[in-house]
Amino acid sequence: MANVSLSLGAQSYDVHVSNGALETIGYLCSSVRLQGKAAIISDSNVAPLYAERVQHSLAESGYTTSLHTFPAGEASKNLSTIETLAGEMVAAGHDRTSFIIALGGGVVGDMAGFLASIYYRGIPFVQIPTSVMAQVDSSVGGKTAVDIAAGKNLIGAFHQPRLVLIDPTTLTTLSPRLLREGMAEMVKHAAIRKPGMLHILRELADEIDLGFTLQTIEKLPDIIAANIAIKARIVEEDEKETLGIRAFLNLGHTIGHGIEAALPYGELLHGEAVSLGLRAALYLSRRYAGLSAAEERDLLDTLRALELPLTLPDEVDIERALALTASDKKFQNGAIRFVLLKQLGYPVLSKEISQQDLRSAIQILTTPLNH
């Protein structure tokens, strides 16, 4: 088992990464002294696949459980669903001695983590991410949130999990599109801290078309752990994003979120929007941070190998995407903090990017990338 530790004082925890680890969740919960009943929060896609195995492992360790599911998809990530889940937990007898297990992808993790942060003014929770996106990124770091009409992830809280369990074998049920979109976050991690990982991702790209086979899965614990370690070290330095360091994890996300929000939920997956945001950030990095053409090409070639989108869909309204980008929570006092790359592995935080720069960066995405 590949473990990564996050040192956050009293909120420190371990991330356990191992093929077949799902059956150890009961033991791991006991090892961190979790007590009381466990409320498993999942969605309509993941619960039928893995909830029974999780419940069995927890029962073997003496835990009583209840299962609570909601319709899969970003459209469920709202306060109404939170209220429904909270009501179900009350009806099932959960109180301040209970804990929550988030079983699913990024939406489930965000929802369950936020619910844990407010239920009885805060109870512990455990992350069991089942998508690439959640395994390498969103399950670690303690950010929890829901969406509102004004924007994505605008209502939330910092609430660190008690532990994270990652079983890469859960990725074998995902479509190639879902595998690719999650790997956009791996490209981002490589760009800000470990450029040498780009060639590994290009090699993995060749194995995605038929879905991740068990042979491919054998390689993943170390790759996933390496990505988690990148995020873990950044979170340790700047847990609540007050120093500007954690903001580096937003590379590609400012414009990406604007594009994602400009389309109906689900039409463009989060990682696909991040891919477009990365191309835009590279364009601005060339202009304002001194990124070389060769390094820009290296990153774009990786995104292209993963068959992630690099050209804006025709149905995206540029003005709407720009307005949504400008309303992103990464703005402070009307000024944007935009992550650029000075070179691969060396991000910088700029306050010099103007609205016109954002418009130009989004506009460049309408132009097909030259091969």
C-alpha positions as CSV (number, residue, x, y, z in Angstrom):
1,M,0.0,0.0,0.0
2,A,1.3,3.4,-1.0
3,N,0.6,5.9,1.8
4,V,0.9,9.7,1.7
5,S,0.6,11.7,4.9
6,L,-0.7,15.2,5.3
7,S,0.8,17.0,8.3
8,L,-1.8,19.5,9.4
9,G,-1.4,19.5,13.1
10,A,-4.5,18.1,14.9
11,Q,-6.1,17.6,11.4
12,S,-3.3,15.4,10.0
13,Y,-4.4,12.3,8.1
14,D,-3.1,9.6,5.8
15,V,-4.1,8.8,2.2
16,H,-4.0,5.0,1.6
17,V,-3.6,3.9,-2.0
18,S,-3.7,0.2,-2.9
19,N,-5.4,-2.0,-5.4
20,G,-8.2,-3.9,-3.6
21,A,-8.1,-1.6,-0.6
22,L,-11.9,-1.2,-0.6
23,E,-12.2,-4.2,1.7
24,T,-10.0,-2.6,4.4
25,I,-12.2,0.4,5.1
26,G,-13.6,-1.0,8.3
27,Y,-10.1,-1.8,9.7
28,L,-8.8,1.7,8.7
29,C,-11.8,3.5,10.3
30,S,-11.0,1.5,13.5
31,S,-7.4,2.4,13.3
32,V,-8.2,6.2,13.4
33,R,-10.6,5.5,16.3
34,L,-13.8,6.5,14.5
35,Q,-16.8,5.5,16.6
36,G,-20.6,5.6,16.2
37,K,-22.7,4.9,13.2
38,A,-21.5,5.4,9.7
39,A,-23.6,7.2,7.1
40,I,-22.4,6.2,3.6
41,I,-23.2,9.0,1.1
42,S,-23.0,7.9,-2.6
43,D,-24.7,8.5,-5.9
44,S,-26.9,6.5,-8.2
45,N,-24.0,5.3,-10.3
46,V,-21.5,4.3,-7.6
47,A,-23.7,2.9,-4.8
48,P,-24.8,-0.2,-6.8
49,L,-21.2,-1.0,-7.6
50,Y,-19.4,-0.6,-4.3
51,A,-21.7,0.2,-1.4
52,E,-22.3,-3.4,-0.4
53,R,-18.6,-4.1,-0.2
54,V,-18.0,-1.0,2.0
55,Q,-20.9,-1.9,4.3
56,H,-19.7,-5.4,4.6
57,S,-16.2,-4.3,5.6
58,L,-17.6,-1.8,8.1
59,A,-19.9,-4.4,9.6
60,E,-17.0,-6.8,10.1
61,S,-15.3,-4.1,12.2
62,G,-18.4,-3.6,14.3
63,Y,-19.9,-0.6,12.6
64,T,-23.6,0.0,12.0
65,T,-24.3,1.7,8.7
66,S,-26.9,3.4,6.6
67,L,-26.7,4.2,2.9
68,H,-27.9,7.5,1.4
69,T,-27.8,8.1,-2.3
70,F,-28.7,11.0,-4.7
71,P,-29.0,11.2,-8.5
72,A,-25.5,11.2,-10.0
73,G,-24.3,14.4,-11.6
74,E,-23.3,18.0,-10.9
75,A,-27.0,19.1,-11.1
76,S,-27.5,17.4,-7.7
77,K,-24.7,19.4,-6.0
78,N,-26.8,21.9,-4.3
79,L,-28.3,22.9,-0.9
80,S,-31.6,21.2,-1.6
81,T,-29.8,17.8,-1.9
82,I,-27.8,18.6,1.3
83,E,-31.1,19.2,3.2
84,T,-32.6,15.9,1.9
85,L,-29.5,13.9,2.9
86,A,-29.4,15.6,6.3
87,G,-33.0,14.7,6.9
88,E,-32.4,11.1,5.9
89,M,-29.5,10.9,8.4
90,V,-31.6,12.3,11.2
91,A,-34.3,9.7,10.4
92,A,-31.7,7.0,10.4
93,G,-30.7,7.9,13.9
94,H,-27.4,9.7,13.2
95,D,-26.2,12.3,15.7
96,R,-23.0,14.1,16.7
97,T,-21.3,10.7,17.4
98,S,-21.7,9.5,13.8
99,F,-19.4,9.9,10.9
100,I,-19.8,10.1,7.1
101,I,-18.2,8.1,4.3
102,A,-18.1,9.7,0.9
103,L,-18.2,7.0,-1.7
104,G,-17.9,8.3,-5.2
105,G,-16.4,10.9,-7.5
106,G,-15.8,14.6,-6.9
107,V,-19.4,15.6,-6.6
108,V,-20.0,13.0,-3.9
109,G,-16.8,14.0,-2.1
110,D,-17.8,17.7,-2.2
111,M,-21.3,17.0,-1.1
112,A,-20.6,14.5,1.7
113,G,-17.7,16.6,3.0
114,F,-19.8,19.7,3.2
115,L,-22.6,17.8,4.9
116,A,-20.1,16.5,7.4
117,S,-18.9,20.0,8.1
118,I,-22.4,21.3,9.1
119,Y,-24.2,18.2,10.4
120,Y,-24.5,18.7,14.2
121,R,-22.0,21.6,13.7
122,G,-19.4,19.2,12.3
123,I,-18.8,15.4,12.4
124,P,-15.8,13.4,11.0
125,F,-15.8,12.0,7.5
126,V,-13.8,9.6,5.3
127,Q,-13.2,9.9,1.6
128,I,-13.4,6.9,-0.7
129,P,-12.9,8.4,-4.2
130,T,-13.9,6.3,-7.2
131,S,-13.0,8.6,-10.2
132,V,-9.6,9.7,-11.5
133,M,-10.4,13.3,-10.8
134,A,-11.3,12.6,-7.1
135,Q,-8.5,10.1,-6.5
136,V,-5.7,12.5,-7.7
137,D,-7.2,15.8,-6.6
138,S,-10.5,16.6,-5.0
139,S,-10.5,14.0,-2.2
140,V,-7.4,15.5,-0.7
141,G,-7.1,18.9,0.9
142,G,-10.3,19.5,2.8
143,K,-12.2,21.8,0.3
144,T,-15.9,21.0,0.4
145,A,-18.7,22.9,-1.4
146,V,-22.0,23.0,-3.3
147,D,-23.0,25.1,-6.3
148,I,-25.6,27.8,-6.4
149,A,-27.1,29.7,-9.3
150,A,-24.4,32.4,-9.1
151,G,-21.6,30.0,-9.6
152,K,-19.8,26.7,-8.9
153,N,-18.5,25.8,-5.4
154,L,-19.5,29.2,-3.8
155,I,-21.0,27.7,-0.7
156,G,-18.6,25.5,1.3
157,A,-16.2,25.0,4.1
158,F,-12.7,23.7,4.8
159,H,-13.2,20.3,6.5
160,Q,-10.4,17.8,6.4
161,P,-11.2,14.1,6.2
162,R,-10.1,11.7,8.9
163,L,-8.6,9.4,6.3
164,V,-8.7,8.9,2.5
165,L,-8.8,5.4,1.0
166,I,-8.1,5.0,-2.7
167,D,-8.6,1.8,-4.6
168,P,-7.6,2.2,-8.2
169,T,-9.5,-1.0,-9.2
170,T,-12.6,1.1,-9.0
171,L,-11.5,2.9,-12.2
172,T,-12.1,-0.2,-14.3
173,T,-15.8,0.7,-14.5
174,L,-15.2,4.1,-16.0
175,S,-15.5,5.1,-19.6
176,P,-12.5,6.4,-21.6
177,R,-14.0,9.9,-21.5
178,L,-14.1,9.9,-17.7
179,L,-10.6,8.5,-17.4
180,R,-9.3,11.2,-19.7
181,E,-11.0,14.1,-17.9
182,G,-9.6,13.1,-14.6
183,M,-6.1,13.0,-16.0
184,A,-6.3,16.8,-16.8
185,E,-5.6,17.3,-13.1
186,M,-2.5,15.1,-13.4
187,V,-1.3,17.3,-16.2
188,K,-1.8,20.3,-14.0
189,H,0.2,18.7,-11.2
190,A,3.0,17.9,-13.6
191,A,2.9,21.5,-14.8
192,I,3.3,23.1,-11.4
193,R,5.6,20.7,-9.6
194,K,6.8,17.6,-11.5
195,P,7.3,18.2,-15.3
196,G,9.0,14.8,-15.6
197,M,5.6,13.1,-15.1
198,L,4.3,14.4,-18.5
199,H,5.9,11.5,-20.4
200,I,4.3,9.0,-18.0
201,L,0.9,10.5,-18.7
202,R,1.5,10.3,-22.5
203,E,2.3,6.6,-22.1
204,L,-0.9,6.1,-20.1
205,A,-2.8,7.8,-22.8
206,D,-2.2,4.9,-25.2
207,E,-3.9,2.5,-22.7
208,I,-7.2,4.5,-22.2
209,D,-9.2,3.6,-25.3
210,L,-10.3,0.2,-24.0
211,G,-10.6,1.5,-20.5
212,F,-8.0,0.8,-17.7
213,T,-7.2,-2.9,-17.7
214,L,-6.0,-4.7,-14.6
215,Q,-2.5,-4.6,-16.0
216,T,-2.7,-0.8,-16.3
217,I,-4.2,-0.7,-12.8
218,E,-1.1,-2.3,-11.4
219,K,0.9,0.9,-12.4
220,L,-1.6,3.3,-10.9
221,P,-1.0,3.3,-7.1
222,D,2.4,4.8,-7.5
223,I,1.2,7.4,-10.1
224,I,-1.8,8.4,-8.0
225,A,0.4,8.6,-4.8
226,A,2.8,10.9,-6.7
227,N,0.0,13.2,-7.6
228,I,-1.4,13.2,-4.1
229,A,2.0,14.0,-2.7
230,I,2.2,17.1,-4.9
231,K,-1.1,18.4,-3.7
232,A,-0.3,17.3,-0.1
233,R,2.8,19.3,0.1
234,I,1.1,22.4,-1.2
235,V,-1.9,22.0,1.2
236,E,0.5,21.7,4.1
237,E,2.2,24.9,3.2
238,D,-1.1,26.9,2.7
239,E,-4.1,24.9,4.0
240,K,-6.7,27.7,3.7
241,E,-5.2,29.5,0.7
242,T,-4.1,32.6,2.6
243,L,-0.5,32.7,1.4
244,G,-1.0,32.4,-2.3
245,I,0.7,29.0,-2.5
246,R,-2.4,26.8,-2.6
247,A,-3.7,29.0,-5.4
248,F,-1.1,27.3,-7.7
249,L,-3.5,24.3,-7.8
250,N,-5.9,26.6,-9.7
251,L,-3.7,26.6,-12.8
252,G,-6.2,26.3,-15.7
253,H,-9.2,26.5,-13.4
254,T,-10.1,30.2,-13.5
255,I,-11.1,30.3,-17.2
256,G,-11.9,26.6,-17.1
257,H,-14.6,27.2,-14.5
258,G,-16.1,30.1,-16.6
259,I,-16.3,27.9,-19.7
260,E,-17.7,25.0,-17.7
261,A,-20.4,27.2,-16.2
262,A,-21.3,28.7,-19.6
263,L,-22.7,25.4,-20.7
264,P,-25.5,23.2,-19.3
265,Y,-24.3,21.0,-16.4
266,G,-22.5,17.9,-17.7
267,E,-22.1,19.0,-21.3
268,L,-18.4,19.7,-20.7
269,L,-16.8,17.6,-17.9
270,H,-14.7,19.5,-15.3
271,G,-11.4,18.1,-16.6
272,E,-12.3,18.9,-20.1
273,A,-12.9,22.5,-19.1
274,V,-9.6,22.5,-17.2
275,S,-7.9,21.4,-20.4
276,L,-9.2,24.4,-22.2
277,G,-8.3,26.6,-19.2
278,L,-4.7,25.2,-19.3
279,R,-4.3,26.2,-23.0
280,A,-5.6,29.7,-22.1
281,A,-3.2,29.9,-19.2
282,L,-0.3,28.8,-21.3
283,Y,-1.1,31.5,-23.9
284,L,-1.0,34.1,-21.1
285,S,2.1,32.5,-19.6
286,R,3.9,33.0,-22.9
287,R,2.9,36.6,-23.0
288,Y,3.4,37.7,-19.4
289,A,5.6,35.1,-17.5
290,G,8.2,34.1,-20.1
291,L,7.2,30.5,-20.6
292,S,9.1,29.1,-23.6
293,A,7.4,27.8,-26.7
294,A,9.0,24.4,-26.2
295,E,7.5,24.0,-22.8
296,E,4.1,25.2,-23.9
297,R,4.2,22.6,-26.7
298,D,5.2,19.9,-24.2
299,L,2.2,20.5,-22.1
300,L,-0.2,20.9,-25.1
301,D,1.1,17.7,-26.6
302,T,0.3,15.8,-23.4
303,L,-3.2,17.2,-23.4
304,R,-3.6,16.3,-27.0
305,A,-2.3,12.7,-26.4
306,L,-5.0,12.3,-23.8
307,E,-7.5,13.5,-26.3
308,L,-8.6,16.3,-24.1
309,P,-10.3,19.3,-25.8
310,L,-8.2,22.3,-26.7
311,T,-10.7,24.1,-28.9
312,L,-13.8,25.9,-27.5
313,P,-17.1,24.2,-28.3
314,D,-19.1,26.2,-30.8
315,E,-22.0,26.6,-28.5
316,V,-20.0,28.4,-25.8
317,D,-20.9,32.1,-25.7
318,I,-17.6,34.0,-25.2
319,E,-19.2,36.9,-23.4
320,R,-21.0,34.7,-21.0
321,A,-17.9,32.6,-20.3
322,L,-16.0,35.9,-19.7
323,A,-18.6,37.2,-17.3
324,L,-18.6,33.9,-15.4
325,T,-14.8,33.9,-15.3
326,A,-14.9,37.4,-13.8
327,S,-17.4,36.2,-11.1
328,D,-15.1,33.4,-10.1
329,K,-14.2,33.3,-6.3
330,K,-10.5,33.6,-7.2
331,F,-11.1,37.3,-7.7
332,Q,-10.3,39.5,-4.7
333,N,-11.6,43.0,-4.4
334,G,-12.3,42.9,-8.1
335,A,-8.8,41.9,-9.1
336,I,-8.0,38.5,-10.3
337,R,-5.2,36.3,-9.0
338,F,-4.2,34.4,-12.1
339,V,-1.8,31.4,-12.0
340,L,0.8,31.5,-14.8
341,L,3.8,29.4,-15.5
342,K,7.3,31.0,-15.6
343,Q,8.5,27.6,-16.7
344,L,7.3,24.1,-16.2
345,G,7.5,23.4,-12.5
346,Y,7.6,27.1,-11.6
347,P,4.1,28.7,-11.3
348,V,3.7,32.3,-10.4
349,L,0.6,34.2,-9.1
350,S,-0.1,37.3,-11.2
351,K,-2.4,40.3,-10.4
352,E,-1.6,41.9,-13.7
353,I,-4.1,40.0,-15.9
354,S,-6.8,42.3,-17.2
355,Q,-10.3,41.7,-18.4
356,Q,-9.0,42.2,-21.9
357,D,-6.3,39.6,-21.4
358,L,-9.0,37.1,-20.2
359,R,-11.1,37.9,-23.3
360,S,-8.0,37.4,-25.6
361,A,-7.2,34.1,-23.8
362,I,-10.8,32.8,-24.3
363,Q,-10.9,34.0,-27.9
364,I,-7.6,32.1,-28.7
365,L,-9.5,28.9,-27.8
366,T,-11.7,29.3,-30.8
367,T,-8.7,28.7,-33.0
368,P,-7.8,25.1,-33.7
369,L,-4.3,24.2,-32.4
370,N,-1.7,23.7,-35.1
371,H,-0.2,20.3,-35.1
